[in-house]
């Protein structure tokens, strides 16, 4: 459970032009983020009254099994013929 002072850690795939653009530090922390996905993450954190922490989450790693260093990922996903099956 996220407490009032705990950050909501959101994974985003940087760079995705128009959707998620930013500078990423060597530790994966995202700074100066802009685009739909970071804006959506900020709106969710604001609504939950928690701080937001964005980290780099490459698309392929978001959907692989196992523990993740983020609470939730906001990633664009398009339906392709292969995914539709």
Jmol script that loads the backbone (N, CA, C; Angstrom):
load data "model"
ATOM      1  N   UNK A   1       0.844  -1.175   0.000  1.00  0.00           N
ATOM      2  CA  UNK A   1       0.000   0.000   0.000  1.00  0.00           C
ATOM      3  C   UNK A   1       0.892   1.241   0.000  1.00  0.00           C
ATOM      4  N   UNK A   2       0.521   2.213  -0.770  1.00  0.00           N
ATOM      5  CA  UNK A   2       1.281   3.460  -0.854  1.00  0.00           C
ATOM      6  C   UNK A   2       0.781   4.415   0.215  1.00  0.00           C
ATOM      7  N   UNK A   3       1.708   4.891   1.038  1.00  0.00           N
ATOM      8  CA  UNK A   3       1.350   5.867   2.054  1.00  0.00           C
ATOM      9  C   UNK A   3       1.432   7.275   1.504  1.00  0.00           C
ATOM     10  N   UNK A   4       0.956   8.217   2.280  1.00  0.00           N
ATOM     11  CA  UNK A   4       0.885   9.609   1.840  1.00  0.00           C
ATOM     12  C   UNK A   4       2.237  10.149   1.412  1.00  0.00           C
ATOM     13  N   UNK A   5       3.327   9.743   2.043  1.00  0.00           N
ATOM     14  CA  UNK A   5       4.635  10.314   1.734  1.00  0.00           C
ATOM     15  C   UNK A   5       5.475   9.403   0.845  1.00  0.00           C
ATOM     16  N   UNK A   6       4.970   8.208   0.570  1.00  0.00           N
ATOM     17  CA  UNK A   6       5.684   7.304  -0.331  1.00  0.00           C
ATOM     18  C   UNK A   6       5.460   7.746  -1.777  1.00  0.00           C
ATOM     19  N   UNK A   7       6.466   7.586  -2.615  1.00  0.00           N
ATOM     20  CA  UNK A   7       6.246   7.941  -4.025  1.00  0.00           C
ATOM     21  C   UNK A   7       5.480   6.838  -4.754  1.00  0.00           C
ATOM     22  N   UNK A   8       4.758   7.219  -5.767  1.00  0.00           N
ATOM     23  CA  UNK A   8       4.197   6.278  -6.717  1.00  0.00           C
ATOM     24  C   UNK A   8       5.263   6.142  -7.791  1.00  0.00           C
ATOM     25  N   UNK A   9       5.861   4.979  -7.904  1.00  0.00           N
ATOM     26  CA  UNK A   9       6.924   4.767  -8.876  1.00  0.00           C
ATOM     27  C   UNK A   9       6.314   4.198 -10.148  1.00  0.00           C
ATOM     28  N   UNK A  10       6.456   4.959 -11.231  1.00  0.00           N
ATOM     29  CA  UNK A  10       5.842   4.593 -12.505  1.00  0.00           C
ATOM     30  C   UNK A  10       6.934   4.356 -13.543  1.00  0.00           C
ATOM     31  N   UNK A  11       6.850   3.226 -14.224  1.00  0.00           N
ATOM     32  CA  UNK A  11       7.775   2.919 -15.308  1.00  0.00           C
ATOM     33  C   UNK A  11       7.237   3.452 -16.626  1.00  0.00           C
ATOM     34  N   UNK A  12       8.095   4.134 -17.370  1.00  0.00           N
ATOM     35  CA  UNK A  12       7.736   4.644 -18.701  1.00  0.00           C
ATOM     36  C   UNK A  12       8.865   4.319 -19.675  1.00  0.00           C
ATOM     37  N   UNK A  13       8.495   4.112 -20.927  1.00  0.00           N
ATOM     38  CA  UNK A  13       9.472   3.790 -21.968  1.00  0.00           C
ATOM     39  C   UNK A  13       9.956   5.099 -22.602  1.00  0.00           C
ATOM     40  N   UNK A  14      11.191   5.455 -22.331  1.00  0.00           N
ATOM     41  CA  UNK A  14      11.799   6.692 -22.827  1.00  0.00           C
ATOM     42  C   UNK A  14      12.827   6.329 -23.895  1.00  0.00           C
ATOM     43  N   UNK A  15      12.907   6.934 -25.029  1.00  0.00           N
ATOM     44  CA  UNK A  15      11.989   7.942 -25.561  1.00  0.00           C
ATOM     45  C   UNK A  15      10.934   7.307 -26.461  1.00  0.00           C
ATOM     46  N   UNK A  16       9.754   7.843 -26.381  1.00  0.00           N
ATOM     47  CA  UNK A  16       8.679   7.518 -27.305  1.00  0.00           C
ATOM     48  C   UNK A  16       8.114   8.859 -27.753  1.00  0.00           C
ATOM     49  N   UNK A  17       8.536   9.351 -28.907  1.00  0.00           N
ATOM     50  CA  UNK A  17       8.156  10.693 -29.339  1.00  0.00           C
ATOM     51  C   UNK A  17       6.662  10.981 -29.200  1.00  0.00           C
ATOM     52  N   UNK A  18       6.388  12.064 -28.496  1.00  0.00           N
ATOM     53  CA  UNK A  18       5.019  12.497 -28.271  1.00  0.00           C
ATOM     54  C   UNK A  18       4.342  11.854 -27.088  1.00  0.00           C
ATOM     55  N   UNK A  19       4.727  10.639 -26.768  1.00  0.00           N
ATOM     56  CA  UNK A  19       4.092   9.934 -25.656  1.00  0.00           C
ATOM     57  C   UNK A  19       4.912  10.000 -24.374  1.00  0.00           C
ATOM     58  N   UNK A  20       6.209   9.893 -24.479  1.00  0.00           N
ATOM     59  CA  UNK A  20       7.072   9.927 -23.288  1.00  0.00           C
ATOM     60  C   UNK A  20       8.483  10.329 -23.708  1.00  0.00           C
ATOM     61  N   UNK A  21       8.812  11.574 -23.440  1.00  0.00           N
ATOM     62  CA  UNK A  21      10.142  12.081 -23.744  1.00  0.00           C
ATOM     63  C   UNK A  21      10.734  12.672 -22.476  1.00  0.00           C
ATOM     64  N   UNK A  22      12.036  12.482 -22.281  1.00  0.00           N
ATOM     65  CA  UNK A  22      12.678  12.961 -21.063  1.00  0.00           C
ATOM     66  C   UNK A  22      14.173  12.724 -21.135  1.00  0.00           C
ATOM     67  N   UNK A  23      14.835  13.141 -20.080  1.00  0.00           N
ATOM     68  CA  UNK A  23      16.236  12.818 -19.865  1.00  0.00           C
ATOM     69  C   UNK A  23      16.259  11.716 -18.816  1.00  0.00           C
ATOM     70  N   UNK A  24      17.087  10.691 -19.048  1.00  0.00           N
ATOM     71  CA  UNK A  24      17.196   9.590 -18.099  1.00  0.00           C
ATOM     72  C   UNK A  24      18.579   9.589 -17.486  1.00  0.00           C
ATOM     73  N   UNK A  25      18.646   9.552 -16.164  1.00  0.00           N
ATOM     74  CA  UNK A  25      19.930   9.463 -15.463  1.00  0.00           C
ATOM     75  C   UNK A  25      20.461   8.040 -15.540  1.00  0.00           C
ATOM     76  N   UNK A  26      21.731   7.858 -15.206  1.00  0.00           N
ATOM     77  CA  UNK A  26      22.359   6.537 -15.299  1.00  0.00           C
ATOM     78  C   UNK A  26      21.694   5.506 -14.380  1.00  0.00           C
ATOM     79  N   UNK A  27      21.025   5.950 -13.315  1.00  0.00           N
ATOM     80  CA  UNK A  27      20.351   5.013 -12.406  1.00  0.00           C
ATOM     81  C   UNK A  27      18.927   4.690 -12.861  1.00  0.00           C
ATOM     82  N   UNK A  28      18.512   5.210 -14.031  1.00  0.00           N
ATOM     83  CA  UNK A  28      17.183   4.929 -14.555  1.00  0.00           C
ATOM     84  C   UNK A  28      16.123   5.950 -14.181  1.00  0.00           C
ATOM     85  N   UNK A  29      16.466   6.886 -13.300  1.00  0.00           N
ATOM     86  CA  UNK A  29      15.520   7.917 -12.903  1.00  0.00           C
ATOM     87  C   UNK A  29      15.261   8.855 -14.078  1.00  0.00           C
ATOM     88  N   UNK A  30      14.014   9.193 -14.285  1.00  0.00           N
ATOM     89  CA  UNK A  30      13.609  10.060 -15.382  1.00  0.00           C
ATOM     90  C   UNK A  30      13.446  11.482 -14.860  1.00  0.00           C
ATOM     91  N   UNK A  31      14.025  12.453 -15.577  1.00  0.00           N
ATOM     92  CA  UNK A  31      13.882  13.865 -15.221  1.00  0.00           C
ATOM     93  C   UNK A  31      13.416  14.646 -16.449  1.00  0.00           C
ATOM     94  N   UNK A  32      12.806  15.770 -16.209  1.00  0.00           N
ATOM     95  CA  UNK A  32      12.316  16.649 -17.285  1.00  0.00           C
ATOM     96  C   UNK A  32      11.399  15.906 -18.249  1.00  0.00           C
ATOM     97  N   UNK A  33      10.502  15.109 -17.712  1.00  0.00           N
ATOM     98  CA  UNK A  33       9.607  14.304 -18.549  1.00  0.00           C
ATOM     99  C   UNK A  33       8.455  15.131 -19.087  1.00  0.00           C
ATOM    100  N   UNK A  34       8.061  14.818 -20.323  1.00  0.00           N
ATOM    101  CA  UNK A  34       6.875  15.423 -20.902  1.00  0.00           C
ATOM    102  C   UNK A  34       6.271  14.461 -21.918  1.00  0.00           C
ATOM    103  N   UNK A  35       5.012  14.646 -22.184  1.00  0.00           N
ATOM    104  CA  UNK A  35       4.288  13.762 -23.094  1.00  0.00           C
ATOM    105  C   UNK A  35       3.100  13.153 -22.381  1.00  0.00           C
ATOM    106  N   UNK A  36       2.289  12.422 -23.119  1.00  0.00           N
ATOM    107  CA  UNK A  36       1.052  11.867 -22.583  1.00  0.00           C
ATOM    108  C   UNK A  36       1.282  10.948 -21.381  1.00  0.00           C
ATOM    109  N   UNK A  37       2.224  10.019 -21.486  1.00  0.00           N
ATOM    110  CA  UNK A  37       2.416   9.043 -20.417  1.00  0.00           C
ATOM    111  C   UNK A  37       2.903   9.679 -19.109  1.00  0.00           C
ATOM    112  N   UNK A  38       3.932  10.540 -19.116  1.00  0.00           N
ATOM    113  CA  UNK A  38       4.307  11.209 -17.869  1.00  0.00           C
ATOM    114  C   UNK A  38       3.199  12.110 -17.315  1.00  0.00           C
ATOM    115  N   UNK A  39       2.455  12.766 -18.210  1.00  0.00           N
ATOM    116  CA  UNK A  39       1.344  13.609 -17.760  1.00  0.00           C
ATOM    117  C   UNK A  39       0.255  12.778 -17.099  1.00  0.00           C
ATOM    118  N   UNK A  40      -0.037  11.617 -17.665  1.00  0.00           N
ATOM    119  CA  UNK A  40      -1.031  10.722 -17.070  1.00  0.00           C
ATOM    120  C   UNK A  40      -0.550  10.228 -15.702  1.00  0.00           C
ATOM    121  N   UNK A  41       0.716   9.861 -15.614  1.00  0.00           N
ATOM    122  CA  UNK A  41       1.280   9.418 -14.337  1.00  0.00           C
ATOM    123  C   UNK A  41       1.191  10.531 -13.289  1.00  0.00           C
ATOM    124  N   UNK A  42       1.482  11.757 -13.690  1.00  0.00           N
ATOM    125  CA  UNK A  42       1.402  12.891 -12.765  1.00  0.00           C
ATOM    126  C   UNK A  42      -0.032  13.115 -12.292  1.00  0.00           C
ATOM    127  N   UNK A  43      -0.989  12.965 -13.184  1.00  0.00           N
ATOM    128  CA  UNK A  43      -2.393  13.138 -12.813  1.00  0.00           C
ATOM    129  C   UNK A  43      -2.840  12.069 -11.813  1.00  0.00           C
ATOM    130  N   UNK A  44      -2.398  10.832 -12.015  1.00  0.00           N
ATOM    131  CA  UNK A  44      -2.748   9.748 -11.087  1.00  0.00           C
ATOM    132  C   UNK A  44      -2.127  10.017  -9.711  1.00  0.00           C
ATOM    133  N   UNK A  45      -0.854  10.382  -9.689  1.00  0.00           N
ATOM    134  CA  UNK A  45      -0.181  10.668  -8.412  1.00  0.00           C
ATOM    135  C   UNK A  45      -0.857  11.835  -7.699  1.00  0.00           C
ATOM    136  N   UNK A  46      -1.218  12.860  -8.445  1.00  0.00           N
ATOM    137  CA  UNK A  46      -1.901  14.018  -7.859  1.00  0.00           C
ATOM    138  C   UNK A  46      -3.230  13.585  -7.238  1.00  0.00           C
ATOM    139  N   UNK A  47      -3.963  12.771  -7.964  1.00  0.00           N
ATOM    140  CA  UNK A  47      -5.275  12.295  -7.479  1.00  0.00           C
ATOM    141  C   UNK A  47      -5.133  11.435  -6.221  1.00  0.00           C
ATOM    142  N   UNK A  48      -4.023  10.682  -6.141  1.00  0.00           N
ATOM    143  CA  UNK A  48      -3.766   9.830  -4.974  1.00  0.00           C
ATOM    144  C   UNK A  48      -3.093  10.594  -3.830  1.00  0.00           C
ATOM    145  N   UNK A  49      -2.713  11.852  -4.090  1.00  0.00           N
ATOM    146  CA  UNK A  49      -2.022  12.687  -3.090  1.00  0.00           C
ATOM    147  C   UNK A  49      -0.688  12.080  -2.675  1.00  0.00           C
ATOM    148  N   UNK A  50       0.069  11.603  -3.670  1.00  0.00           N
ATOM    149  CA  UNK A  50       1.403  11.035  -3.413  1.00  0.00           C
ATOM    150  C   UNK A  50       2.410  11.680  -4.356  1.00  0.00           C
ATOM    151  N   UNK A  51       3.680  11.569  -4.024  1.00  0.00           N
ATOM    152  CA  UNK A  51       4.745  12.053  -4.898  1.00  0.00           C
ATOM    153  C   UNK A  51       4.890  11.090  -6.066  1.00  0.00           C
ATOM    154  N   UNK A  52       5.387  11.610  -7.172  1.00  0.00           N
ATOM    155  CA  UNK A  52       5.599  10.787  -8.360  1.00  0.00           C
ATOM    156  C   UNK A  52       7.083  10.578  -8.591  1.00  0.00           C
ATOM    157  N   UNK A  53       7.451   9.341  -8.861  1.00  0.00           N
ATOM    158  CA  UNK A  53       8.817   8.996  -9.247  1.00  0.00           C
ATOM    159  C   UNK A  53       8.722   8.227 -10.562  1.00  0.00           C
ATOM    160  N   UNK A  54       9.323   8.768 -11.616  1.00  0.00           N
ATOM    161  CA  UNK A  54       9.329   8.098 -12.917  1.00  0.00           C
ATOM    162  C   UNK A  54      10.664   7.399 -13.119  1.00  0.00           C
ATOM    163  N   UNK A  55      10.617   6.175 -13.636  1.00  0.00           N
ATOM    164  CA  UNK A  55      11.845   5.456 -13.966  1.00  0.00           C
ATOM    165  C   UNK A  55      11.723   4.877 -15.377  1.00  0.00           C
ATOM    166  N   UNK A  56      12.869   4.687 -16.000  1.00  0.00           N
ATOM    167  CA  UNK A  56      12.939   4.111 -17.343  1.00  0.00           C
ATOM    168  C   UNK A  56      12.529   2.643 -17.276  1.00  0.00           C
ATOM    169  N   UNK A  57      11.564   2.261 -18.111  1.00  0.00           N
ATOM    170  CA  UNK A  57      11.107   0.876 -18.185  1.00  0.00           C
ATOM    171  C   UNK A  57      10.969   0.514 -19.662  1.00  0.00           C
ATOM    172  N   UNK A  58      12.005  -0.064 -20.248  1.00  0.00           N
ATOM    173  CA  UNK A  58      11.913  -0.449 -21.658  1.00  0.00           C
ATOM    174  C   UNK A  58      10.691  -1.329 -21.919  1.00  0.00           C
ATOM    175  N   UNK A  59      10.049  -1.096 -23.033  1.00  0.00           N
ATOM    176  CA  UNK A  59       8.800  -1.777 -23.369  1.00  0.00           C
ATOM    177  C   UNK A  59       8.888  -3.290 -23.182  1.00  0.00           C
ATOM    178  N   UNK A  60       9.919  -3.912 -23.710  1.00  0.00           N
ATOM    179  CA  UNK A  60      10.039  -5.375 -23.638  1.00  0.00           C
ATOM    180  C   UNK A  60      10.136  -5.880 -22.204  1.00  0.00           C
ATOM    181  N   UNK A  61      10.727  -5.104 -21.321  1.00  0.00           N
ATOM    182  CA  UNK A  61      10.870  -5.524 -19.925  1.00  0.00           C
ATOM    183  C   UNK A  61       9.589  -5.342 -19.129  1.00  0.00           C
ATOM    184  N   UNK A  62       8.716  -4.478 -19.590  1.00  0.00           N
ATOM    185  CA  UNK A  62       7.477  -4.211 -18.863  1.00  0.00           C
ATOM    186  C   UNK A  62       6.597  -5.446 -18.772  1.00  0.00           C
ATOM    187  N   UNK A  63       6.568  -6.239 -19.833  1.00  0.00           N
ATOM    188  CA  UNK A  63       5.653  -7.369 -19.895  1.00  0.00           C
ATOM    189  C   UNK A  63       6.297  -8.721 -19.607  1.00  0.00           C
ATOM    190  N   UNK A  64       7.557  -8.727 -19.212  1.00  0.00           N
ATOM    191  CA  UNK A  64       8.205  -9.994 -18.866  1.00  0.00           C
ATOM    192  C   UNK A  64       7.865 -10.368 -17.426  1.00  0.00           C
ATOM    193  N   UNK A  65       7.811 -11.655 -17.109  1.00  0.00           N
ATOM    194  CA  UNK A  65       7.507 -12.077 -15.745  1.00  0.00           C
ATOM    195  C   UNK A  65       8.589 -11.635 -14.762  1.00  0.00           C
ATOM    196  N   UNK A  66       8.204 -11.525 -13.513  1.00  0.00           N
ATOM    197  CA  UNK A  66       9.162 -11.220 -12.456  1.00  0.00           C
ATOM    198  C   UNK A  66       8.867  -9.900 -11.761  1.00  0.00           C
ATOM    199  N   UNK A  67       9.629  -9.651 -10.708  1.00  0.00           N
ATOM    200  CA  UNK A  67       9.450  -8.421  -9.950  1.00  0.00           C
ATOM    201  C   UNK A  67       9.955  -7.237 -10.761  1.00  0.00           C
ATOM    202  N   UNK A  68       9.397  -6.103 -10.499  1.00  0.00           N
ATOM    203  CA  UNK A  68       9.743  -4.880 -11.224  1.00  0.00           C
ATOM    204  C   UNK A  68      10.128  -3.789 -10.219  1.00  0.00           C
ATOM    205  N   UNK A  69      10.940  -2.832 -10.645  1.00  0.00           N
ATOM    206  CA  UNK A  69      11.338  -1.748  -9.743  1.00  0.00           C
ATOM    207  C   UNK A  69      10.319  -0.600  -9.730  1.00  0.00           C
ATOM    208  N   UNK A  70       9.102  -0.858 -10.186  1.00  0.00           N
ATOM    209  CA  UNK A  70       8.071   0.182 -10.219  1.00  0.00           C
ATOM    210  C   UNK A  70       6.747  -0.396  -9.740  1.00  0.00           C
ATOM    211  N   UNK A  71       5.855   0.513  -9.306  1.00  0.00           N
ATOM    212  CA  UNK A  71       4.529   0.098  -8.835  1.00  0.00           C
ATOM    213  C   UNK A  71       3.589  -0.201  -9.997  1.00  0.00           C
ATOM    214  N   UNK A  72       3.708   0.596 -11.045  1.00  0.00           N
ATOM    215  CA  UNK A  72       2.847   0.455 -12.212  1.00  0.00           C
ATOM    216  C   UNK A  72       3.604   0.999 -13.423  1.00  0.00           C
ATOM    217  N   UNK A  73       3.288   0.479 -14.589  1.00  0.00           N
ATOM    218  CA  UNK A  73       3.879   1.004 -15.822  1.00  0.00           C
ATOM    219  C   UNK A  73       2.770   1.634 -16.651  1.00  0.00           C
ATOM    220  N   UNK A  74       3.099   2.733 -17.297  1.00  0.00           N
ATOM    221  CA  UNK A  74       2.189   3.338 -18.255  1.00  0.00           C
ATOM    222  C   UNK A  74       2.889   3.241 -19.601  1.00  0.00           C
ATOM    223  N   UNK A  75       2.395   2.339 -20.425  1.00  0.00           N
ATOM    224  CA  UNK A  75       3.009   2.060 -21.714  1.00  0.00           C
ATOM    225  C   UNK A  75       1.947   2.068 -22.800  1.00  0.00           C
ATOM    226  N   UNK A  76       2.301   2.563 -23.944  1.00  0.00           N
ATOM    227  CA  UNK A  76       1.426   2.508 -25.105  1.00  0.00           C
ATOM    228  C   UNK A  76       1.490   1.099 -25.681  1.00  0.00           C
ATOM    229  N   UNK A  77       0.346   0.542 -25.998  1.00  0.00           N
ATOM    230  CA  UNK A  77       0.299  -0.792 -26.597  1.00  0.00           C
ATOM    231  C   UNK A  77      -0.687  -0.734 -27.760  1.00  0.00           C
ATOM    232  N   UNK A  78      -0.248  -1.181 -28.910  1.00  0.00           N
ATOM    233  CA  UNK A  78      -1.088  -1.220 -30.090  1.00  0.00           C
ATOM    234  C   UNK A  78      -1.479  -2.646 -30.386  1.00  0.00           C
ATOM    235  N   UNK A  79      -2.715  -2.848 -30.784  1.00  0.00           N
ATOM    236  CA  UNK A  79      -3.166  -4.179 -31.162  1.00  0.00           C
ATOM    237  C   UNK A  79      -2.584  -4.501 -32.533  1.00  0.00           C
ATOM    238  N   UNK A  80      -1.865  -5.594 -32.599  1.00  0.00           N
ATOM    239  CA  UNK A  80      -1.328  -6.089 -33.866  1.00  0.00           C
ATOM    240  C   UNK A  80      -2.009  -7.435 -34.142  1.00  0.00           C
ATOM    241  N   UNK A  81      -1.920  -7.935 -35.353  1.00  0.00           N
ATOM    242  CA  UNK A  81      -2.528  -9.249 -35.629  1.00  0.00           C
ATOM    243  C   UNK A  81      -2.008 -10.330 -34.665  1.00  0.00           C
ATOM    244  N   UNK A  82      -0.732 -10.309 -34.372  1.00  0.00           N
ATOM    245  CA  UNK A  82      -0.154 -11.314 -33.471  1.00  0.00           C
ATOM    246  C   UNK A  82      -0.709 -11.175 -32.059  1.00  0.00           C
ATOM    247  N   UNK A  83      -0.821  -9.943 -31.571  1.00  0.00           N
ATOM    248  CA  UNK A  83      -1.349  -9.723 -30.215  1.00  0.00           C
ATOM    249  C   UNK A  83      -2.850  -9.995 -30.137  1.00  0.00           C
ATOM    250  N   UNK A  84      -3.534  -9.856 -31.230  1.00  0.00           N
ATOM    251  CA  UNK A  84      -4.982 -10.087 -31.244  1.00  0.00           C
ATOM    252  C   UNK A  84      -5.335 -11.565 -31.038  1.00  0.00           C
ATOM    253  N   UNK A  85      -4.383 -12.455 -31.336  1.00  0.00           N
ATOM    254  CA  UNK A  85      -4.640 -13.892 -31.169  1.00  0.00           C
ATOM    255  C   UNK A  85      -4.633 -14.245 -29.765  1.00  0.00           C
TER     256      UNK A  85
END
end "model"
wireframe off; spacefill off
backbone 0.3
color backbone group
